Amino acid sequence: MIDHIVFDVEIAKTIEEVGGWDNTEKMGVAVACVWQYQDQRMRVYGPDDVKALQDRLLRASRVSSYNGFLFDCPVVWSMPKRDWKPGHHLYDAMLPKTNDILRRIWQAEGYNPDVWQSGMGGAKLNNIAQATLGVGKIGEGASAAHWYQQGRIQHVVNYCADDVAIERDLTDFVDRYGFVVKSGKILRLGKQT
């Protein structure tokens, strides 16, 4: 069995505190959860475990996520989003093993997943999971940084672990059937890239 994982990161600072979505180098890791297919276990990483999380992502053979490639990865490596691009050694190391469902949705719709364009919205994890699996998220990602700052770490861990479980189930569904449901229509996804 290949070393396939699913991961998600919750940030320590709010988007407003860091001045926008592109300032991923300032966000920090509050909590990250990793589902490991090999042993069917969830691992939880905190702010003191970022190096171990980086090593785990690099060691995996396949890394599934939902917007993890363009958002979570730069957060994990404290990189500005503008620097996460082809030619950077981490980008180039992660891309071949990346199975980012949102990235695949954008590609199926004809977008370049590395460049934000008008029309790329409307594919939030909650919407896709509800339409495809009949399961929704237990909260909003924006709450996680507030919970973290209030010391409500268990709330952050629970939220992140639940997102990873949804992302895992969505990954399994896409691997088996090759599509998601978006806006009431079946959207066939191409191969991971």
Secondary structure, 3 states (H helix, E strand, C coil): CCCEEEEEEEECCCHHHHCCCCCHHHCCEEEEEEEECCCCEEEEECHHHHHHHHHHHHHCCEEEECCHHHHHHHHHCCCCHHHCCCCCHHHHHHHHHEEEHHHHHHHHCCCCCCCCCCCCCCCCHHHHHHHHHCCCCCCCHHHHHHHHHCCCHHHHHHHHHHHHHHHHHHHHHHHHHCEEEECCEEEECCCCC
